[in-house]
Amino acid sequence: HKSSCEDAMGDFLKKVPADFISIAFEGMSMAIADEALKQAVVSFDKWQVFLEQYGRIHGVQIFIGLGWALGQHQINPSSYAHLFDKGLYWRVYDGLGYYEGLFKRRRIQQQIFSSFIDAASAGPYMQGIGRSLWYQTKADLSLLEASIHAFSVKYHADLWRGIGLASAYVGGLKFNTLHELSEMSGDYLTNLSAGAAMAYYSRFKADTFNEANFDWCKIWNNQTI
């Protein structure tokens, strides 16, 4: 039987406009995981129920939200890796990188990353940081370029993938700005396009693809990945 809390969550999610449904699932996933991590004995049972109920369509967002919670508590996702779907597990690191890119900005700008980030997790973690750069710079391409170059070149491919994901998911940019962004990516155009492809897949799966995404789609369809 569903609890009154689960009913309330369901009622809330039904009222969220399609354009904001992803952030709603990310935020709700974070809240459920955060509550679990505050307990003396950590149990992800409620989070797992939430995933089972909505994960088929919104699994990516739910795993990203888990990354937000783990980032807030500075807990290594690998501590709970055995509990989670291996297909989406790496999106937890994406969420963690996004969280730290936004809320641990000074440390991230100094390239001081969480101590548990290793070679295997650095890619999705930096992808999350790349997503955060897009939102922080508010599509100011000069500022975005400077922000990227503040990081070691070994992270640039992952940062560009995150930028492609964020820019395509949000959409709404003028066509010439999208061309400028594509040109600015240079050798990382494939990474930018790969991120855009991830955004399209997520939107189509959630049935939230909208007019704001079409310009990026036109440009991306002209690229070879």
Secondary structure, 3 states (H helix, E strand, C coil): CCCHHHHHHHHHHHHCCHHHHHHHHHHHHHHHHHHHHCCCCCCCHHHHHHHHHHHHHHHHHHHHHHHHHHHHHCCCHHHHHHHCCCCCCHHHHHHHHHHHHHHCHHHHHCCCCCCCCCHHHHHHHHHHHHHHHHHHHCCCHHHHHHHHHCCCHHHHHHHHHHHHHHHHHHCCCCHHHHHHHHHHHHHHHHHHHHHHHHHHHHHHHCCCCCHHHHHHHHHHHCCCC
